[in-house]
Amino acid sequence: MTNLFDLTGKVAIVTGSSRGIGRAIAEALADHGAKVVISSRKLDACREVADAINARYPDSAIAVAASISSREALQNLVDETRRKWGRVDILVCNAASNPYYGPMGGITDDQFRKILDNNVLSNNWLIHMVAPEMLERQEGSIIIVSSIGGMTSSTVIGAYNISKAADFQLARNLAAEFGPKGVRVNCIAPGLVRTDFARALWENPETLRAVTANTPLRRIGEPHEIAGAAVFLAAPASSFVTGQAIVVDGGSTIGVGL
């Protein structure tokens, strides 16, 4: 094994990859040789990212729009990937939603269901759409982008944190099921990262001060700083890693003691 991070010949689907963490992951996978499928709800935004990747690495990216709330759209995403490249080696479940900001007592049932459906159920759908071929080949890497919120608590994004805690368990259960056939399932748990998705948190001066004051690196993360963990989990370097959550948070979960 000459290059622990070589992804040449591998095909990766990355959901929510038209911006933020998903885009950074897709670009990093392409940098290491993978063919990547850019997917989010808006096709134009996906095409923009795919075009940028193809400008550097010709015929290395395609754009397929898909809403994670639609099982049919996700199946089409997988079908289009196979139609283009014949296989799926890497799946990164990055897309998520959080339609509610506030205490748990104020969330509606519909909002709570949407969070659980989009952040947990849709991951299970998509994973089981790609898993059969991986299990047949006895090789594959499935990565769920969870959050340190699934390990801690919040007075404003509690339901989101509950869904992210469920993602950790989804990865553990599927790692146990798929492991005998050589297919690995892991999570990445980012801390607060400067993305549009997390804007309500990092644009709030009080929240930003509270987070960074107790973070050893004294800052929040940038999208590209999450991508390395995804490359690791997709690559041969992590061939003995499964059922795990890699925390990438600048140290915020350990806090700053006296």
C-alpha positions as CSV (number, residue, x, y, z in Angstrom):
1,M,0.0,0.0,0.0
2,T,1.9,3.0,-1.3
3,N,-0.7,5.7,-0.5
4,L,-3.0,5.4,2.5
5,F,-5.2,8.2,1.2
6,D,-5.4,7.2,-2.5
7,L,-9.0,7.1,-3.8
8,T,-8.2,6.6,-7.4
9,G,-11.0,4.7,-9.1
10,K,-13.5,5.1,-6.3
11,V,-16.9,6.6,-6.7
12,A,-18.4,8.8,-4.0
13,I,-21.9,10.2,-3.4
14,V,-21.9,13.3,-1.1
15,T,-25.3,14.7,-0.1
16,G,-25.7,18.4,0.7
17,S,-22.5,19.0,-1.3
18,S,-23.4,22.3,-3.1
19,R,-21.9,24.3,-0.2
20,G,-20.4,24.2,3.2
21,I,-19.0,21.0,4.7
22,G,-20.5,18.8,2.0
23,R,-18.8,20.8,-0.8
24,A,-15.5,20.7,1.1
25,I,-15.7,17.0,1.5
26,A,-16.5,16.4,-2.2
27,E,-13.6,18.6,-3.3
28,A,-11.2,16.8,-1.0
29,L,-12.3,13.4,-2.2
30,A,-11.8,14.5,-5.7
31,D,-8.3,15.9,-4.8
32,H,-7.5,12.3,-3.7
33,G,-8.6,10.7,-6.9
34,A,-12.3,9.9,-6.4
35,K,-15.1,10.5,-8.8
36,V,-17.7,12.5,-7.0
37,V,-21.5,13.0,-7.3
38,I,-22.6,16.5,-6.1
39,S,-26.1,16.5,-4.7
40,S,-28.5,18.9,-3.1
41,R,-32.0,20.2,-3.8
42,K,-30.9,22.8,-6.4
43,L,-29.4,21.5,-9.6
44,D,-27.8,24.8,-10.6
45,A,-25.9,25.0,-7.4
46,C,-24.8,21.4,-7.8
47,R,-23.6,22.0,-11.4
48,E,-21.6,25.0,-10.3
49,V,-19.6,22.8,-7.8
50,A,-19.3,19.9,-10.3
51,D,-18.0,22.3,-13.0
52,A,-15.4,23.7,-10.7
53,I,-14.2,20.2,-9.8
54,N,-14.2,19.1,-13.5
55,A,-12.1,22.2,-14.4
56,R,-9.3,20.7,-12.2
57,Y,-10.0,17.0,-12.8
58,P,-11.8,16.4,-16.1
59,D,-14.8,14.0,-15.9
60,S,-14.5,13.6,-12.1
61,A,-17.8,15.1,-11.0
62,I,-21.5,15.0,-11.9
63,A,-24.4,16.9,-10.5
64,V,-27.7,15.2,-9.5
65,A,-30.3,17.1,-7.6
66,A,-32.1,15.2,-4.8
67,S,-34.2,16.2,-1.8
68,I,-33.3,14.0,1.2
69,S,-37.0,14.0,2.1
70,S,-37.9,12.0,-1.0
71,R,-37.1,8.4,-1.1
72,E,-37.7,8.4,-4.9
73,A,-35.2,11.3,-5.4
74,L,-32.6,9.5,-3.4
75,Q,-33.1,6.3,-5.4
76,N,-32.7,8.3,-8.6
77,L,-29.4,9.8,-7.2
78,V,-28.1,6.3,-6.7
79,D,-29.4,5.1,-10.1
80,E,-27.8,8.1,-11.9
81,T,-24.5,7.4,-10.2
82,R,-24.5,3.8,-11.3
83,R,-25.5,4.8,-14.8
84,K,-22.5,7.2,-15.1
85,W,-19.8,5.2,-13.2
86,G,-21.3,1.8,-12.6
87,R,-20.8,1.6,-8.8
88,V,-20.8,3.4,-5.5
89,D,-17.8,2.9,-3.2
90,I,-18.2,5.8,-0.8
91,L,-21.3,7.3,0.6
92,V,-21.2,10.5,2.6
93,C,-24.6,11.3,4.3
94,N,-24.0,15.0,4.9
95,A,-27.3,16.7,4.2
96,A,-29.5,17.6,7.1
97,S,-32.2,20.0,8.2
98,N,-33.2,22.0,11.3
99,P,-36.4,24.0,10.8
100,Y,-36.7,25.0,14.5
101,Y,-34.6,27.1,16.8
102,G,-35.7,27.4,20.4
103,P,-36.6,25.3,23.5
104,M,-38.0,21.8,23.1
105,G,-41.4,22.9,24.5
106,G,-42.1,25.1,21.5
107,I,-41.4,22.6,18.7
108,T,-44.4,21.3,16.7
109,D,-44.8,17.7,15.9
110,D,-44.4,18.3,12.2
111,Q,-41.1,20.1,12.8
112,F,-39.8,17.3,15.1
113,R,-40.8,14.7,12.5
114,K,-39.1,16.6,9.7
115,I,-35.9,16.7,11.7
116,L,-36.0,13.0,12.4
117,D,-37.1,12.1,8.9
118,N,-34.4,14.2,7.1
119,N,-31.5,13.6,9.5
120,V,-32.0,9.9,10.4
121,L,-34.6,8.1,8.3
122,S,-33.3,9.5,5.0
123,N,-29.7,8.3,5.9
124,N,-31.1,4.8,6.5
125,W,-32.9,4.9,3.2
126,L,-29.8,6.0,1.3
127,I,-27.4,3.7,3.0
128,H,-29.6,0.6,2.2
129,M,-29.8,1.7,-1.4
130,V,-26.0,1.5,-1.8
131,A,-25.1,-1.2,0.7
132,P,-26.1,-4.3,-1.3
133,E,-23.4,-3.8,-3.9
134,M,-20.8,-2.9,-1.3
135,L,-21.6,-6.0,0.7
136,E,-21.4,-8.1,-2.5
137,R,-17.9,-6.7,-3.3
138,Q,-17.0,-6.9,0.4
139,E,-15.7,-3.3,0.4
140,G,-17.1,0.1,1.0
141,S,-17.2,3.1,3.3
142,I,-20.3,4.8,4.6
143,I,-19.8,8.1,6.4
144,I,-22.6,10.0,8.3
145,V,-21.9,13.6,9.2
146,S,-23.4,13.9,12.6
147,S,-22.5,16.6,15.2
148,I,-21.0,17.1,18.6
149,G,-24.6,18.2,19.4
150,G,-25.4,14.5,19.6
151,M,-23.0,14.2,22.5
152,T,-24.0,17.3,24.4
153,S,-27.1,19.4,25.0
154,S,-28.6,22.7,23.8
155,T,-31.5,25.0,24.8
156,V,-32.1,26.0,21.2
157,I,-31.4,23.1,18.9
158,G,-32.4,20.2,21.1
159,A,-34.4,18.2,18.5
160,Y,-31.5,18.5,16.0
161,N,-29.2,17.2,18.7
162,I,-31.5,14.2,19.3
163,S,-31.4,13.4,15.6
164,K,-27.6,13.6,15.6
165,A,-27.4,11.3,18.6
166,A,-29.5,8.8,16.6
167,D,-27.1,9.0,13.8
168,F,-24.3,7.8,16.1
169,Q,-26.4,4.7,16.9
170,L,-27.4,4.2,13.3
171,A,-23.7,4.0,12.4
172,R,-22.9,1.6,15.3
173,N,-25.8,-0.7,14.4
174,L,-25.0,-0.8,10.7
175,A,-21.3,-1.2,11.4
176,A,-22.1,-4.4,13.3
177,E,-24.4,-5.6,10.6
178,F,-22.1,-4.8,7.6
179,G,-18.7,-5.5,9.3
180,P,-18.6,-9.3,8.5
181,K,-18.7,-8.3,4.8
182,G,-16.0,-5.7,5.0
183,V,-18.2,-2.6,4.7
184,R,-17.4,0.1,7.2
185,V,-19.8,2.7,8.7
186,N,-18.6,5.7,10.7
187,C,-19.6,9.2,11.8
188,I,-17.9,12.6,11.8
189,A,-18.9,14.9,14.6
190,P,-18.1,18.5,13.8
191,G,-18.2,21.2,16.3
192,L,-19.5,24.7,15.3
193,V,-18.3,25.4,11.8
194,R,-18.7,28.6,9.7
195,T,-21.4,27.4,7.3
196,D,-24.7,28.9,6.2
197,F,-26.5,26.0,7.9
198,A,-25.0,27.1,11.3
199,R,-25.3,30.8,10.7
200,A,-27.9,31.3,13.5
201,L,-25.3,30.1,16.0
202,W,-22.0,31.7,14.9
203,E,-23.5,35.0,13.9
204,N,-24.9,35.4,17.4
205,P,-22.1,37.2,19.3
206,E,-23.0,35.8,22.7
207,T,-23.2,32.2,21.3
208,L,-19.9,32.7,19.5
209,R,-18.2,34.0,22.6
210,A,-19.5,31.2,24.7
211,V,-18.4,28.5,22.3
212,T,-14.9,29.9,21.6
213,A,-14.2,30.7,25.3
214,N,-14.4,27.0,26.2
215,T,-12.7,25.7,23.1
216,P,-8.9,25.1,23.4
217,L,-8.3,26.5,19.9
218,R,-10.4,29.6,20.7
219,R,-12.2,29.6,17.4
220,I,-14.9,27.9,15.4
221,G,-14.1,25.6,12.4
222,E,-14.0,26.1,8.7
223,P,-15.6,23.7,6.2
224,H,-12.3,22.5,4.8
225,E,-11.2,21.4,8.3
226,I,-13.9,18.7,8.4
227,A,-12.9,17.3,5.0
228,G,-9.8,15.6,6.1
229,A,-11.7,13.3,8.4
230,A,-13.9,12.3,5.5
231,V,-10.9,11.5,3.3
232,F,-9.5,9.4,6.2
233,L,-12.7,7.4,6.7
234,A,-13.1,6.9,2.9
235,A,-9.5,5.8,2.3
236,P,-7.4,2.7,3.0
237,A,-5.9,4.5,6.0
238,S,-9.0,3.7,8.0
239,S,-9.5,0.1,6.9
240,F,-9.7,-1.1,10.6
241,V,-12.1,1.7,11.7
242,T,-15.8,1.1,11.9
243,G,-18.7,2.1,14.2
244,Q,-16.8,5.2,15.4
245,A,-17.4,8.9,15.7
246,I,-14.5,11.1,14.9
247,V,-14.9,14.4,16.7
248,V,-13.6,17.5,14.8
249,D,-14.4,20.4,17.1
250,G,-11.2,22.3,18.0
251,G,-11.4,20.7,21.5
252,S,-14.8,22.2,22.5
253,T,-16.1,18.9,23.9
254,I,-13.2,18.6,26.3
255,G,-13.6,22.2,27.5
256,V,-11.0,24.3,29.1
257,G,-10.3,23.5,32.7
258,L,-8.6,25.6,35.4
